[in-house]
Amino acid sequence: MRVIVLAPSREMETELRAVAEDAGFESAGEPIPQELCSALYRDPDSMAVIRSPNSAFAAVTCRDFRRADVKNLLFVLLDAGEFNNGAAALILKCGADDVQPAPIHTDEFVARLKALARRGAYNDHLFIKMPGCIYDAETGNAEGGGRKKHLTQTEARLLTALALDPSKIFSKADLMDHMYGGEDEPEQKIVDVLVCKLRRKLIEMNDGLDVVRTVWGRGYQFEPKGFTPDYRDARSRRSR
């Protein structure tokens, strides 16, 4: 993945690019938001790092990019003097994927770049179609047949990670990255608990069909057409 840096000075841009390159990313720099927007369009798999001196600039830039249908990851580094929970929440609401105070420690910067790269592209208004319902990321609800189930934020991240790449078998470590991004992670056994809760809701919404397949010894996989769960097999494995 290529990291494209927008910074208020060439010195800041060069420093951030050097750290990204040392971590194995390709890098480039753009001096103004309009040119960054164009660069992101040309390279839809790239990630933007926006080093912002104030929250208003970061919020407007992210909002304008999303309105222009930019789907790339946006990582905002906001001056520490401007950083607070309200400012970060506003910037996230405007479309950023992560917001952190700057300057940022090199190790944390690299860790967050890698976590974002694993998490995948931004999805402003995602719909996930299943046999008996549709999940709407904006409302957090799975709806169909006059029924509705609300997914918690963590359940939604789990479903989204699986559904965006149904060909992939996700290990527990993969899913932990998508759900927590390396921050305040509980033990990996939480994945089994969350899959169980998610399944219970979705099986009810999909008229008894399961959409999360357990691939024993490897992880979990999304089945968009659904399948009839084999409860006997699950019980026999638990009893071993």
Secondary structure, 3 states (H helix, E strand, C coil): CEEEEECCCHHHHHHHHHHHHHCCCEEEECCCHHHHHHHHHHCCCCEEEEEECCHHHHHHHHHHHHHCCCCCEEEEEEECCCCCHHHHHHHHHCCCCEEEEECCCHHHHHHHHHHHHHHCCCCCCCEEECCCCEEECCCCEEEECCEEEECCHHHHHHHHHHHCCCCCCECHHHHHHHHHCCCCCCCCCHHHHHHHHHHHHHHHHCCCCEEEEEECCCEEEEEEEEECCCHHHHHHHHCC
